Amino acid sequence: MNSYDAIVIGGGPAGSTAALTLVRRGWSVALVEKTTFPRRKVCGEFMSGTSTAVLDAIGFGHVWRKRAGPEIRRLALFSGQRTVDAPMPAGRGGSFGRALGRDVLDALLLDKAREAGVTVLQPAKALALHHGTMEKTVRISIDGAEQSINAPAVIAAHGSWEPGALPTNLAKVNRPGDFLGFKAHFRSADLDADLMPLLFFPGGYGGIVWADDGRLSLSCCVRRDALAQARRVHDCSSASEAVHRHILATCRGARQVIGAARQDGPWLAAGPIRPGVRKAYADDVFRVGNLAGESHPIIAEGISMSIQSGWLLAEALSRVDASTQAGRAAAGQVYTAAWRRQFATRIRVASVLARIAVHPRTAGLAGGLAGLAPAVLTAGAALSGKTKSIAALQSH
Ligand SMILES: Cc1cc2nc3c(=O)[nH]c(=O)nc-3n(C[C@H](O)[C@H](O)[C@H](O)COP(=O)(O)OP(=O)(O)OC[C@H]3O[C@@H](n4cnc5c(N)ncnc54)[C@H](O)[C@@H]3O)c2cc1C
């Protein structure tokens, strides 16, 4: 069979959630994922407690609770010499976030979708998308050959960081102010189990959290120009090595946590990241996850936004006759409105926080303010979505 009700391009949290939710509503769904799982990914791996309602709704909550690391009940700011901590606000029903390695999370979620009846084409890369009169055709490369699959509804869930030939791929950019993402795992680190510190360092910001199986996840974003300077200062040919040394040299709290820890696997790099709000539905193609809109990872909300947007879209689609263009347009309108209500504020908050974090003067002021009134950290976390559970879809 090469004709489906929907084709999902990308098997990250957004794509798997959308596919799984639709298949549970009786749709036939094909999901195309270009990499072989499990695969590690640049990501801090923390998921807010606000997503547990959706995880439960798609039958994945118990898996996540069993596999993820400890509940994060406190957050901290490590800025220069200063370390401050404060309570993490709880989500609805007292839920707290936890971290699960993306190698584990993405593979388990995609397995769940496969078990539920999604046709998973993997490794298979979507190469092109054509609009026909009734259906769209996605050209894919699989097992060294090309083939076509068709569906009236296409959901682009391929993220925002990689260039490509699909009409939904974002144009490549290369500016000095771009942020590049880095991530590494560590073992035997020195950090309280329930604490998630936010790191401010010159030209960037990061986060540290205990994930599954005794792994500590350190991820960060560094401006391209600051990275070039760190490479000169530390005389490093490797960008990751320069980032590692730059953080250790400029952030006392990070030094205490990973100074004597053992690195587990190589550093990963990705980007540049593409923060901003984009069209959730355009040219009769739906976008979920990072592609619909992306926050600076300083607020660690990208996985939640991916899972929640995948679910919101599937809910909107399952209420219309999506075999018609009019039905899809109606779903697109409802989904777009729900998306903006749910995520637009946190994307703006994250941009402001990122601007504060990268400049030593503003970062120092923020550290000073948090030192005097740690409650500002809790308030910042609430503003960035840590208490905003998903609202039910409202008709438009
Ligand atoms: C440094 C850093 C730290 C972060 N930390 C956190 C955090 O702690 N918590 C949090 O919530 N968020 C965090 N994020 C953000 C989070 O990683 C993203 O928001 C999230 O991965 C987006 O999920 P997605 O499903 O939209 O896309 P992705 O996870 O990028 O998945 C897209 C999938 O599509 C596949 N694909 C791409 N092109 C094709 C194609 N042509 N054909 C087939 N498949 C394709 C890819 O292989 C990939 O598997 C962080 C980001 C960065 C940069």
The ligand as a MOL file (V3000), in Angstrom:
LIG
                    3D

  0  0  0     0  0            999 V3000
M  V30 BEGIN CTAB
M  V30 COUNTS 53 58 0 0 0
M  V30 BEGIN ATOM
M  V30 1 C 21.2820 22.9610 23.1070 0
M  V30 2 C 19.8300 22.5810 23.1280 0
M  V30 3 C 19.2570 22.1250 24.2940 0
M  V30 4 C 17.9080 21.8040 24.3360 0
M  V30 5 N 17.3770 21.3680 25.5090 0
M  V30 6 C 16.0690 21.0890 25.5980 0
M  V30 7 C 15.5070 20.6190 26.8200 0
M  V30 8 O 16.1830 20.3690 27.8260 0
M  V30 9 N 14.1670 20.4120 26.8610 0
M  V30 10 C 13.3700 20.6450 25.7790 0
M  V30 11 O 12.1490 20.4780 25.9080 0
M  V30 12 N 13.8790 21.0270 24.5880 0
M  V30 13 C 15.2040 21.2560 24.4630 0
M  V30 14 N 15.7390 21.6220 23.2640 0
M  V30 15 C 14.8510 21.7310 22.0800 0
M  V30 16 C 14.4730 20.3450 21.5000 0
M  V30 17 O 15.6360 19.6010 21.2550 0
M  V30 18 C 13.6880 20.5230 20.1980 0
M  V30 19 O 12.6890 21.4900 20.3940 0
M  V30 20 C 13.0460 19.2100 19.7570 0
M  V30 21 O 14.0230 18.2510 19.4430 0
M  V30 22 C 12.1450 19.4090 18.5380 0
M  V30 23 O 11.5010 18.2080 18.2370 0
M  V30 24 P 10.9020 17.9330 16.7810 0
M  V30 25 O 10.1730 16.6270 16.8680 0
M  V30 26 O 10.2060 19.1230 16.2770 0
M  V30 27 O 12.1830 17.7870 15.8360 0
M  V30 28 P 13.4580 16.8530 15.9510 0
M  V30 29 O 13.6220 16.3260 17.3150 0
M  V30 30 O 14.5590 17.6410 15.3460 0
M  V30 31 O 13.1000 15.6130 15.0320 0
M  V30 32 C 13.0420 15.7380 13.6390 0
M  V30 33 C 13.2550 14.3590 13.0220 0
M  V30 34 O 13.0510 14.4640 11.6140 0
M  V30 35 C 14.0240 13.6840 10.9430 0
M  V30 36 N 14.1730 14.2390 9.5850 0
M  V30 37 C 14.7250 15.4320 9.2350 0
M  V30 38 N 14.6410 15.6020 7.8860 0
M  V30 39 C 14.0370 14.4820 7.4020 0
M  V30 40 C 13.6840 14.0580 6.0840 0
M  V30 41 N 13.9170 14.8230 5.0060 0
M  V30 42 N 13.1020 12.8500 5.9370 0
M  V30 43 C 12.8480 12.0560 7.0100 0
M  V30 44 N 13.1740 12.4170 8.2890 0
M  V30 45 C 13.7380 13.6170 8.4710 0
M  V30 46 C 15.2780 13.8280 11.8000 0
M  V30 47 O 16.1570 12.7630 11.5820 0
M  V30 48 C 14.6730 13.8390 13.2170 0
M  V30 49 O 14.6270 12.5500 13.7840 0
M  V30 50 C 17.1040 21.9280 23.1740 0
M  V30 51 C 17.6830 22.3610 21.9830 0
M  V30 52 C 19.0360 22.6820 21.9560 0
M  V30 53 C 19.6520 23.1650 20.6820 0
M  V30 END ATOM
M  V30 BEGIN BOND
M  V30 1 1 1 2
M  V30 2 1 2 3
M  V30 3 2 2 52
M  V30 4 2 3 4
M  V30 5 1 4 5
M  V30 6 1 4 50
M  V30 7 2 5 6
M  V30 8 1 6 7
M  V30 9 1 6 13
M  V30 10 2 7 8
M  V30 11 1 7 9
M  V30 12 1 9 10
M  V30 13 2 10 11
M  V30 14 1 10 12
M  V30 15 2 12 13
M  V30 16 1 13 14
M  V30 17 1 14 15
M  V30 18 1 14 50
M  V30 19 1 15 16
M  V30 20 1 16 17
M  V30 21 1 16 18
M  V30 22 1 18 19
M  V30 23 1 18 20
M  V30 24 1 20 21
M  V30 25 1 20 22
M  V30 26 1 22 23
M  V30 27 1 23 24
M  V30 28 2 24 25
M  V30 29 1 24 26
M  V30 30 1 24 27
M  V30 31 1 27 28
M  V30 32 2 28 29
M  V30 33 1 28 30
M  V30 34 1 28 31
M  V30 35 1 31 32
M  V30 36 1 32 33
M  V30 37 1 33 34
M  V30 38 1 33 48
M  V30 39 1 34 35
M  V30 40 1 35 36
M  V30 41 1 35 46
M  V30 42 1 36 37
M  V30 43 1 36 45
M  V30 44 2 37 38
M  V30 45 1 38 39
M  V30 46 1 39 40
M  V30 47 2 39 45
M  V30 48 1 40 41
M  V30 49 2 40 42
M  V30 50 1 42 43
M  V30 51 2 43 44
M  V30 52 1 44 45
M  V30 53 1 46 47
M  V30 54 1 46 48
M  V30 55 1 48 49
M  V30 56 2 50 51
M  V30 57 1 51 52
M  V30 58 1 52 53
M  V30 END BOND
M  V30 END CTAB
M  END
